[in-house]
């Protein structure tokens, strides 16, 4: 097994952990739907992060011809994925069986932290992709990540539900663009 295959394996495990936590949280939401006030914006964010993790995992493979030679290079590639795992645990609600849970309140209590983590992950990814990948700052994926980082950072300054709803929809469009750019 090559050096790169070990790194990809480790990073794949991280993305799998994040996705598993998000799917577990979505499962808890729907399993406890009788005692949970569901807020579609929060569920949308969870689904968005699943998509982001899939794109992140896919993008690892574009580095297959790059030689990672220092710990700092590895940390730059690792850091955004670690942030996605932490973000998955932040977004996944701690719903207990039979207890009332308001997902809207949970969303607004957690969102500022989630926005900071996501914006940081986007900017770190843009940085390492410009250093190691074949992306410059004007590459479509870099622009999508930058727009996403700006949107979530700006969003963290308001609790206006209409703004959060519109931004969640816009980020779904950005994710679709990200998939289109990534998978071509």
TORPA-4810 file (N, C-alpha, C, O; in nm, 3 decimals):
<nodes>
NODE_1_0.085_-0.118_0.000_0.000_0.000_0.000_0.089_0.124_0.000_0.187_0.131_0.074_X
NODE_2_0.055_0.220_-0.082_0.137_0.341_-0.090_0.104_0.436_0.024_0.002_0.423_0.093_X
NODE_3_0.192_0.533_0.042_0.178_0.637_0.142_0.044_0.708_0.125_-0.027_0.733_0.223_X
NODE_4_0.010_0.740_0.001_-0.115_0.812_-0.028_-0.237_0.728_0.009_-0.334_0.782_0.061_X
NODE_5_-0.233_0.599_-0.016_-0.347_0.513_0.014_-0.376_0.508_0.164_-0.492_0.499_0.203_X
NODE_6_-0.273_0.513_0.248_-0.293_0.518_0.393_-0.362_0.649_0.433_-0.454_0.649_0.515_X
NODE_7_-0.318_0.757_0.373_-0.377_0.888_0.403_-0.523_0.891_0.360_-0.609_0.936_0.435_X
NODE_8_-0.550_0.843_0.240_-0.687_0.840_0.189_-0.774_0.752_0.279_-0.888_0.787_0.309_X
NODE_9_-0.720_0.640_0.322_-0.795_0.552_0.411_-0.832_0.621_0.541_-0.946_0.612_0.587_X
NODE_10_-0.736_0.690_0.600_-0.761_0.762_0.725_-0.863_0.872_0.706_-0.956_0.887_0.786_X
NODE_11_-0.847_0.951_0.600_-0.940_1.060_0.575_-1.079_1.007_0.540_-1.179_1.070_0.574_X
NODE_12_-1.086_0.894_0.474_-1.215_0.831_0.442_-1.287_0.788_0.570_-1.409_0.801_0.580_X
NODE_13_-1.211_0.737_0.665_-1.270_0.699_0.793_-1.329_0.822_0.862_-1.438_0.816_0.918_X
NODE_14_-1.256_0.934_0.857_-1.308_1.058_0.917_-1.438_1.102_0.851_-1.534_1.137_0.920_X
NODE_15_-1.442_1.099_0.718_-1.564_1.140_0.647_-1.678_1.043_0.677_-1.793_1.083_0.688_X
NODE_16_-1.645_0.914_0.689_-1.745_0.815_0.725_-1.801_0.838_0.865_-1.921_0.822_0.888_X
NODE_17_-1.713_0.877_0.958_-1.757_0.908_1.094_-1.853_1.026_1.095_-1.956_1.023_1.162_X
NODE_18_-1.818_1.131_1.019_-1.905_1.249_1.012_-2.041_1.213_0.953_-2.145_1.252_1.006_X
NODE_19_-2.040_1.139_0.843_-2.165_1.101_0.778_-2.248_1.010_0.870_-2.370_1.026_0.878_X
NODE_20_-2.183_0.917_0.937_-2.255_0.828_1.029_-2.322_0.907_1.142_-2.436_0.878_1.178_X
NODE_21_-2.252_1.005_1.197_-2.309_1.087_1.304_-2.429_1.167_1.252_-2.531_1.178_1.320_X
NODE_22_-2.417_1.222_1.133_-2.528_1.299_1.076_-2.649_1.210_1.047_-2.762_1.247_1.077_X
NODE_23_-2.625_1.093_0.989_-2.736_1.001_0.961_-2.800_0.953_1.091_-2.922_0.936_1.098_X
NODE_24_-2.719_0.931_1.193_-2.772_0.892_1.323_-2.861_1.003_1.380_-2.968_0.975_1.434_X
NODE_25_-2.816_1.127_1.367_-2.895_1.241_1.415_-3.026_1.255_1.339_-3.130_1.281_1.399_X
NODE_26_-3.020_1.238_1.207_-3.142_1.246_1.126_-3.237_1.132_1.165_-3.358_1.151_1.174_X
NODE_27_-3.181_1.015_1.189_-3.262_0.902_1.233_-3.331_0.930_1.366_-3.449_0.898_1.382_X
NODE_28_-3.257_0.990_1.463_-3.317_1.024_1.592_-3.430_1.125_1.575_-3.534_1.115_1.640_X
NODE_29_-3.408_1.224_1.487_-3.512_1.326_1.463_-3.641_1.259_1.416_-3.749_1.288_1.468_X
NODE_30_-3.629_1.172_1.318_-3.749_1.112_1.262_-3.806_1.001_1.350_-3.927_0.978_1.350_X
NODE_31_-3.722_0.931_1.424_-3.771_0.828_1.516_-3.850_0.892_1.629_-3.950_0.836_1.674_X
NODE_32_-3.806_1.007_1.676_-3.871_1.076_1.787_-3.957_1.193_1.738_-3.974_1.292_1.809_X
NODE_33_-4.011_1.182_1.619_-4.087_1.292_1.559_-4.213_1.329_1.637_-4.262_1.441_1.624_X
NODE_34_-4.265_1.239_1.718_-4.385_1.270_1.797_-4.354_1.367_1.911_-4.440_1.443_1.954_X
NODE_35_-4.230_1.363_1.959_-4.192_1.451_2.070_-4.088_1.555_2.029_-4.036_1.628_2.112_X
NODE_36_-4.059_1.559_1.899_-3.960_1.655_1.849_-4.026_1.754_1.755_-4.097_1.716_1.662_X
NODE_37_-4.003_1.880_1.781_-4.046_1.984_1.688_-3.939_1.993_1.581_-3.828_2.039_1.606_X
NODE_38_-3.973_1.948_1.461_-3.876_1.943_1.352_-3.864_2.081_1.288_-3.965_2.148_1.263_X
NODE_39_-3.742_2.121_1.261_-3.714_2.248_1.192_-3.638_2.213_1.065_-3.524_2.167_1.069_X
NODE_40_-3.703_2.235_0.951_-3.647_2.190_0.824_-3.513_2.253_0.792_-3.432_2.192_0.723_X
NODE_41_-3.487_2.372_0.840_-3.359_2.438_0.812_-3.245_2.358_0.875_-3.139_2.340_0.814_X
NODE_42_-3.267_2.310_0.997_-3.162_2.232_1.063_-3.138_2.099_0.990_-3.024_2.059_0.968_X
NODE_43_-3.246_2.032_0.953_-3.231_1.906_0.880_-3.161_1.932_0.747_-3.078_1.851_0.704_X
NODE_44_-3.193_2.043_0.682_-3.126_2.080_0.556_-2.976_2.096_0.578_-2.896_2.050_0.496_X
NODE_45_-2.937_2.162_0.687_-2.794_2.178_0.718_-2.726_2.044_0.737_-2.611_2.025_0.696_X
NODE_46_-2.796_1.952_0.800_-2.737_1.819_0.822_-2.717_1.748_0.688_-2.613_1.686_0.665_X
NODE_47_-2.816_1.757_0.599_-2.805_1.696_0.467_-2.696_1.766_0.385_-2.620_1.701_0.312_X
NODE_48_-2.689_1.899_0.396_-2.583_1.973_0.327_-2.445_1.925_0.371_-2.355_1.907_0.288_X
NODE_49_-2.427_1.903_0.500_-2.296_1.858_0.548_-2.264_1.718_0.498_-2.147_1.687_0.474_X
NODE_50_-2.365_1.633_0.483_-2.340_1.502_0.423_-2.286_1.521_0.282_-2.188_1.456_0.244_X
NODE_51_-2.348_1.608_0.204_-2.299_1.637_0.068_-2.159_1.695_0.068_-2.077_1.659_-0.016_X
NODE_52_-2.131_1.784_0.161_-1.998_1.844_0.170_-1.894_1.737_0.203_-1.784_1.738_0.147_X
NODE_53_-1.928_1.646_0.292_-1.835_1.537_0.327_-1.810_1.446_0.207_-1.697_1.399_0.187_X
NODE_54_-1.912_1.421_0.127_-1.894_1.338_0.007_-1.801_1.408_-0.091_-1.710_1.346_-0.146_X
NODE_55_-1.823_1.537_-0.114_-1.734_1.613_-0.204_-1.592_1.615_-0.147_-1.496_1.600_-0.222_X
NODE_56_-1.579_1.635_-0.017_-1.447_1.638_0.046_-1.374_1.505_0.026_-1.255_1.503_-0.007_X
NODE_57_-1.445_1.396_0.046_-1.385_1.265_0.026_-1.344_1.248_-0.120_-1.234_1.200_-0.148_X
NODE_58_-1.430_1.286_-0.213_-1.400_1.272_-0.355_-1.276_1.355_-0.392_-1.192_1.310_-0.469_X
NODE_59_-1.266_1.474_-0.335_-1.154_1.563_-0.367_-1.020_1.509_-0.317_-0.915_1.547_-0.369_X
NODE_60_-1.022_1.423_-0.218_-0.898_1.362_-0.170_-0.829_1.289_-0.285_-0.706_1.293_-0.298_X
NODE_61_-0.908_1.223_-0.368_-0.852_1.143_-0.477_-0.785_1.229_-0.583_-0.701_1.178_-0.658_X
NODE_62_-0.819_1.357_-0.592_-0.754_1.442_-0.692_-0.610_1.473_-0.653_-0.535_1.529_-0.733_X
NODE_63_-0.573_1.437_-0.532_-0.435_1.461_-0.486_-0.347_1.337_-0.503_-0.236_1.333_-0.450_X
NODE_64_-0.397_1.235_-0.575_-0.327_1.107_-0.582_-0.185_1.117_-0.640_-0.100_1.034_-0.610_X
NODE_65_-0.161_1.217_-0.722_-0.028_1.228_-0.781_0.064_1.323_-0.703_0.178_1.348_-0.744_X
NODE_66_0.016_1.377_-0.592_0.096_1.466_-0.509_0.163_1.386_-0.398_0.103_1.295_-0.341_X
NODE_67_0.285_1.419_-0.370_0.358_1.351_-0.263_0.349_1.438_-0.137_0.395_1.552_-0.136_X
NODE_68_0.292_1.383_-0.033_0.281_1.453_0.094_0.404_1.414_0.175_0.419_1.298_0.213_X
NODE_69_0.492_1.511_0.199_0.622_1.480_0.256_0.643_1.533_0.397_0.736_1.489_0.465_X
NODE_70_0.560_1.626_0.441_0.581_1.682_0.574_0.453_1.671_0.656_0.343_1.654_0.603_X
NODE_71_0.470_1.680_0.786_0.355_1.675_0.875_0.266_1.797_0.853_0.144_1.787_0.866_X
NODE_72_0.323_1.912_0.820_0.241_2.032_0.798_0.152_2.014_0.675_0.038_2.061_0.673_X
NODE_73_0.202_1.947_0.572_0.118_1.919_0.455_0.003_1.827_0.493_-0.111_1.848_0.452_X
NODE_74_0.034_1.724_0.572_-0.071_1.632_0.615_-0.174_1.703_0.701_-0.294_1.680_0.685_X
NODE_75_-0.129_1.788_0.793_-0.221_1.860_0.880_-0.311_1.954_0.799_-0.429_1.968_0.831_X
NODE_76_-0.257_2.017_0.695_-0.340_2.104_0.612_-0.450_2.025_0.542_-0.561_2.076_0.526_X
NODE_77_-0.422_1.904_0.502_-0.522_1.820_0.437_-0.619_1.763_0.542_-0.738_1.746_0.514_X
NODE_78_-0.568_1.733_0.660_-0.648_1.673_0.766_-0.742_1.772_0.834_-0.856_1.737_0.865_X
NODE_79_-0.698_1.895_0.857_-0.771_1.992_0.939_-0.916_2.015_0.895_-1.005_2.010_0.980_X
NODE_80_-0.944_2.039_0.767_-1.085_2.061_0.730_-1.171_1.939_0.760_-1.286_1.953_0.801_X
NODE_81_-1.117_1.820_0.739_-1.194_1.698_0.764_-1.223_1.681_0.913_-1.330_1.634_0.950_X
NODE_82_-1.127_1.718_0.998_-1.152_1.714_1.141_-1.262_1.813_1.179_-1.347_1.783_1.264_X
NODE_83_-1.261_1.930_1.116_-1.366_2.028_1.143_-1.503_1.975_1.098_-1.603_2.001_1.165_X
NODE_84_-1.508_1.903_0.988_-1.635_1.845_0.944_-1.687_1.742_1.045_-1.808_1.733_1.068_X
NODE_85_-1.597_1.664_1.104_-1.639_1.567_1.205_-1.694_1.639_1.327_-1.801_1.603_1.378_X
NODE_86_-1.624_1.740_1.375_-1.672_1.817_1.491_-1.806_1.882_1.457_-1.899_1.880_1.538_X
NODE_87_-1.816_1.938_1.338_-1.941_2.001_1.293_-2.056_1.900_1.290_-2.168_1.934_1.327_X
NODE_88_-2.029_1.779_1.247_-2.133_1.675_1.246_-2.185_1.650_1.386_-2.306_1.633_1.406_X
NODE_89_-2.095_1.646_1.485_-2.138_1.623_1.623_-2.212_1.745_1.678_-2.303_1.729_1.759_X
NODE_90_-2.176_1.865_1.636_-2.246_1.986_1.679_-2.387_1.988_1.620_-2.482_2.022_1.690_X
NODE_91_-2.401_1.953_1.493_-2.532_1.958_1.428_-2.624_1.844_1.468_-2.746_1.859_1.464_X
NODE_92_-2.568_1.731_1.506_-2.650_1.615_1.540_-2.712_1.635_1.678_-2.639_1.641_1.778_X
NODE_93_-2.845_1.645_1.686_-2.909_1.682_1.813_-2.911_1.568_1.915_-2.925_1.451_1.878_X
NODE_94_-2.896_1.603_2.042_-2.897_1.503_2.150_-3.040_1.469_2.194_-3.078_1.498_2.308_X
NODE_95_-3.117_1.410_2.107_-3.256_1.378_2.135_-3.264_1.249_2.216_-3.205_1.148_2.178_X
NODE_96_-3.338_1.253_2.327_-3.359_1.134_2.409_-3.498_1.079_2.382_-3.591_1.152_2.350_X
NODE_97_-3.510_0.949_2.396_-3.638_0.882_2.369_-3.747_0.936_2.461_-3.733_0.936_2.583_X
NODE_98_-3.857_0.981_2.400_-3.975_1.022_2.474_-3.970_1.161_2.535_-4.070_1.205_2.593_X
NODE_99_-3.859_1.231_2.524_-3.849_1.365_2.580_-3.875_1.468_2.472_-3.836_1.449_2.357_X
NODE_100_-3.942_1.577_2.508_-3.970_1.684_2.414_-3.839_1.751_2.371_-3.754_1.781_2.455_X
NODE_101_-3.825_1.774_2.243_-3.705_1.840_2.190_-3.746_1.935_2.079_-3.819_1.898_1.987_X
NODE_102_-3.699_2.059_2.088_-3.730_2.160_1.988_-3.607_2.182_1.901_-3.509_2.243_1.945_X
NODE_103_-3.612_2.131_1.779_-3.497_2.139_1.689_-3.468_2.282_1.645_-3.354_2.316_1.617_X
NODE_104_-3.571_2.366_1.640_-3.551_2.507_1.603_-3.465_2.578_1.708_-3.371_2.649_1.675_X
NODE_105_-3.500_2.557_1.835_-3.420_2.618_1.943_-3.277_2.565_1.940_-3.182_2.641_1.957_X
NODE_106_-3.262_2.435_1.920_-3.129_2.375_1.915_-3.047_2.435_1.801_-2.929_2.467_1.817_X
NODE_107_-3.110_2.452_1.686_-3.043_2.509_1.569_-2.988_2.648_1.601_-2.871_2.676_1.576_X
NODE_108_-3.072_2.735_1.656_-3.026_2.872_1.683_-2.927_2.879_1.799_-2.848_2.973_1.806_X
NODE_109_-2.929_2.781_1.889_-2.828_2.776_1.996_-2.693_2.729_1.944_-2.589_2.768_1.998_X
NODE_110_-2.693_2.647_1.839_-2.569_2.588_1.788_-2.515_2.657_1.665_-2.399_2.636_1.627_X
NODE_111_-2.597_2.741_1.600_-2.559_2.784_1.467_-2.432_2.867_1.460_-2.353_2.849_1.367_X
NODE_112_-2.409_2.955_1.553_-2.289_3.039_1.546_-2.162_2.953_1.544_-2.072_2.977_1.463_X
NODE_113_-2.157_2.855_1.632_-2.042_2.763_1.635_-2.033_2.685_1.504_-1.925_2.670_1.448_X
NODE_114_-2.147_2.636_1.456_-2.148_2.561_1.331_-2.099_2.647_1.215_-2.024_2.599_1.130_X
NODE_115_-2.141_2.772_1.211_-2.099_2.862_1.102_-1.949_2.887_1.105_-1.884_2.887_1.001_X
NODE_116_-1.894_2.906_1.224_-1.750_2.930_1.237_-1.673_2.806_1.191_-1.574_2.818_1.118_X
NODE_117_-1.717_2.687_1.233_-1.649_2.563_1.193_-1.655_2.542_1.042_-1.555_2.506_0.980_X
NODE_118_-1.772_2.564_0.984_-1.787_2.543_0.840_-1.707_2.645_0.760_-1.641_2.608_0.663_X
NODE_119_-1.711_2.771_0.798_-1.634_2.874_0.727_-1.484_2.845_0.737_-1.411_2.859_0.639_X
NODE_120_-1.439_2.804_0.855_-1.297_2.771_0.873_-1.258_2.653_0.785_-1.153_2.654_0.722_X
NODE_121_-1.343_2.550_0.781_-1.314_2.433_0.698_-1.308_2.471_0.550_-1.220_2.426_0.478_X
NODE_122_-1.400_2.554_0.506_-1.400_2.598_0.366_-1.272_2.675_0.333_-1.212_2.653_0.228_X
NODE_123_-1.232_2.766_0.421_-1.113_2.846_0.393_-0.985_2.761_0.399_-0.895_2.779_0.318_X
NODE_124_-0.978_2.669_0.495_-0.862_2.579_0.501_-0.854_2.492_0.376_-0.745_2.468_0.323_X
NODE_125_-0.968_2.443_0.330_-0.970_2.361_0.209_-0.925_2.443_0.089_-0.846_2.395_0.007_X
NODE_126_-0.973_2.564_0.078_-0.933_2.651_-0.034_-0.782_2.674_-0.030_-0.716_2.673_-0.134_X
NODE_127_-0.728_2.696_0.091_-0.584_2.719_0.104_-0.505_2.596_0.061_-0.414_2.606_-0.021_X
NODE_128_-0.538_2.478_0.118_-0.456_2.362_0.084_-0.476_2.319_-0.061_-0.382_2.268_-0.122_X
NODE_129_-0.596_2.340_-0.117_-0.619_2.304_-0.258_-0.539_2.396_-0.351_-0.500_2.355_-0.460_X
NODE_130_-0.516_2.520_-0.309_-0.435_2.609_-0.393_-0.286_2.574_-0.381_-0.210_2.598_-0.475_X
NODE_131_-0.246_2.518_-0.267_-0.106_2.480_-0.247_-0.076_2.344_-0.311_0.023_2.330_-0.382_X
NODE_132_-0.162_2.243_-0.286_-0.135_2.107_-0.330_-0.211_2.064_-0.454_-0.162_1.986_-0.535_X
NODE_133_-0.329_2.117_-0.468_-0.413_2.073_-0.580_-0.384_2.153_-0.705_-0.284_2.224_-0.714_X
NODE_134_-0.472_2.139_-0.797_-0.457_2.213_-0.922_-0.556_2.329_-0.927_-0.598_2.371_-1.034_X
NODE_135_-0.592_2.381_-0.810_-0.687_2.491_-0.803_-0.615_2.619_-0.766_-0.532_2.622_-0.675_X
NODE_136_-0.648_2.723_-0.835_-0.607_2.856_-0.793_-0.722_2.919_-0.717_-0.826_2.855_-0.697_X
NODE_137_-0.706_3.040_-0.675_-0.812_3.107_-0.602_-0.934_3.135_-0.689_-1.044_3.158_-0.637_X
NODE_138_-0.916_3.134_-0.821_-1.028_3.161_-0.911_-1.089_3.035_-0.970_-1.172_3.042_-1.060_X
NODE_139_-1.048_2.920_-0.921_-1.105_2.794_-0.964_-1.252_2.789_-0.917_-1.282_2.841_-0.809_X
NODE_140_-1.342_2.730_-0.994_-1.484_2.728_-0.954_-1.508_2.671_-0.815_-1.591_2.724_-0.741_X
NODE_141_-1.437_2.564_-0.777_-1.456_2.509_-0.642_-1.411_2.606_-0.535_-1.474_2.618_-0.430_X
NODE_142_-1.302_2.676_-0.560_-1.254_2.775_-0.463_-1.355_2.887_-0.447_-1.381_2.934_-0.337_X
NODE_143_-1.412_2.930_-0.559_-1.512_3.037_-0.553_-1.638_2.991_-0.480_-1.694_3.067_-0.401_X
NODE_144_-1.681_2.869_-0.505_-1.799_2.815_-0.435_-1.773_2.808_-0.285_-1.859_2.847_-0.206_X
NODE_145_-1.655_2.760_-0.245_-1.622_2.752_-0.102_-1.614_2.892_-0.041_-1.661_2.913_0.071_X
NODE_146_-1.555_2.987_-0.114_-1.544_3.123_-0.062_-1.682_3.185_-0.043_-1.709_3.247_0.060_X
NODE_147_-1.769_3.169_-0.142_-1.906_3.222_-0.130_-1.977_3.155_-0.012_-2.045_3.222_0.065_X
NODE_148_-1.961_3.024_0.002_-2.020_2.953_0.115_-1.969_3.005_0.248_-2.048_3.023_0.341_X
NODE_149_-1.839_3.028_0.259_-1.780_3.079_0.383_-1.835_3.217_0.417_-1.867_3.246_0.532_X
NODE_150_-1.845_3.303_0.316_-1.900_3.438_0.338_-2.046_3.430_0.382_-2.087_3.499_0.474_X
NODE_151_-2.124_3.344_0.315_-2.266_3.330_0.350_-2.285_3.283_0.494_-2.364_3.341_0.568_X
NODE_152_-2.215_3.177_0.533_-2.236_3.126_0.668_-2.180_3.221_0.775_-2.235_3.229_0.885_X
NODE_153_-2.074_3.291_0.743_-2.021_3.389_0.838_-2.121_3.503_0.857_-2.149_3.543_0.969_X
NODE_154_-2.174_3.554_0.747_-2.274_3.662_0.756_-2.399_3.612_0.829_-2.459_3.685_0.907_X
NODE_155_-2.437_3.489_0.802_-2.556_3.431_0.863_-2.541_3.418_1.014_-2.641_3.424_1.087_X
NODE_156_-2.419_3.400_1.062_-2.398_3.382_1.206_-2.430_3.509_1.286_-2.436_3.504_1.409_X
NODE_157_-2.450_3.621_1.218_-2.479_3.746_1.287_-2.628_3.776_1.299_-2.666_3.882_1.350_X
NODE_158_-2.713_3.684_1.254_-2.856_3.709_1.263_-2.931_3.584_1.308_-2.890_3.472_1.280_X
NODE_159_-3.041_3.606_1.377_-3.131_3.498_1.415_-3.263_3.509_1.337_-3.361_3.443_1.372_X
NODE_160_-3.265_3.591_1.234_-3.384_3.607_1.152_-3.411_3.478_1.077_-3.332_3.437_0.991_X
NODE_161_-3.522_3.414_1.108_-3.550_3.282_1.050_-3.565_3.288_0.898_-3.526_3.193_0.830_X
NODE_162_-3.619_3.395_0.845_-3.636_3.406_0.700_-3.500_3.410_0.631_-3.482_3.349_0.526_X
NODE_163_-3.404_3.480_0.689_-3.269_3.486_0.632_-3.204_3.347_0.637_-3.138_3.306_0.541_X
NODE_164_-3.222_3.276_0.746_-3.167_3.141_0.758_-3.230_3.047_0.655_-3.161_2.963_0.597_X
NODE_165_-3.359_3.060_0.633_-3.428_2.976_0.535_-3.377_3.003_0.393_-3.350_2.910_0.317_X
NODE_166_-3.365_3.129_0.358_-3.317_3.166_0.224_-3.173_3.120_0.205_-3.138_3.068_0.099_X
NODE_167_-3.090_3.138_0.308_-2.950_3.097_0.298_-2.938_2.945_0.286_-2.854_2.896_0.211_X
NODE_168_-3.020_2.871_0.358_-3.017_2.724_0.347_-3.049_2.684_0.203_-2.985_2.594_0.148_X
NODE_169_-3.147_2.749_0.143_-3.181_2.719_0.003_-3.066_2.757_-0.091_-3.034_2.681_-0.182_X
NODE_170_-3.004_2.873_-0.068_-2.890_2.914_-0.151_-2.773_2.816_-0.137_-2.706_2.786_-0.236_X
NODE_171_-2.750_2.768_-0.017_-2.641_2.675_0.002_-2.670_2.540_-0.063_-2.577_2.469_-0.103_X
NODE_172_-2.796_2.504_-0.074_-2.831_2.382_-0.150_-2.792_2.400_-0.297_-2.742_2.307_-0.360_X
NODE_173_-2.816_2.520_-0.350_-2.777_2.549_-0.489_-2.624_2.545_-0.501_-2.572_2.488_-0.596_X
NODE_174_-2.553_2.604_-0.405_-2.406_2.601_-0.408_-2.354_2.458_-0.400_-2.257_2.423_-0.468_X
NODE_175_-2.418_2.374_-0.318_-2.376_2.234_-0.309_-2.397_2.163_-0.442_-2.313_2.084_-0.485_X
NODE_176_-2.508_2.192_-0.508_-2.534_2.131_-0.640_-2.427_2.176_-0.739_-2.380_2.096_-0.820_X
NODE_177_-2.390_2.302_-0.734_-2.283_2.352_-0.821_-2.151_2.284_-0.785_-2.074_2.245_-0.873_X
NODE_178_-2.126_2.268_-0.654_-2.004_2.201_-0.609_-1.997_2.058_-0.661_-1.891_2.013_-0.704_X
NODE_179_-2.110_1.986_-0.657_-2.112_1.850_-0.712_-2.086_1.851_-0.862_-2.011_1.768_-0.913_X
NODE_180_-2.146_1.946_-0.930_-2.128_1.954_-1.076_-1.983_1.979_-1.111_-1.929_1.915_-1.200_X
NODE_181_-1.920_2.072_-1.041_-1.780_2.107_-1.068_-1.688_1.991_-1.029_-1.592_1.961_-1.101_X
NODE_182_-1.717_1.926_-0.916_-1.632_1.820_-0.865_-1.637_1.694_-0.950_-1.534_1.632_-0.977_X
NODE_183_-1.755_1.657_-0.991_-1.773_1.526_-1.055_-1.759_1.528_-1.207_-1.783_1.426_-1.273_X
NODE_184_-1.720_1.640_-1.263_-1.706_1.643_-1.410_-1.571_1.593_-1.452_-1.542_1.589_-1.572_X
</nodes>
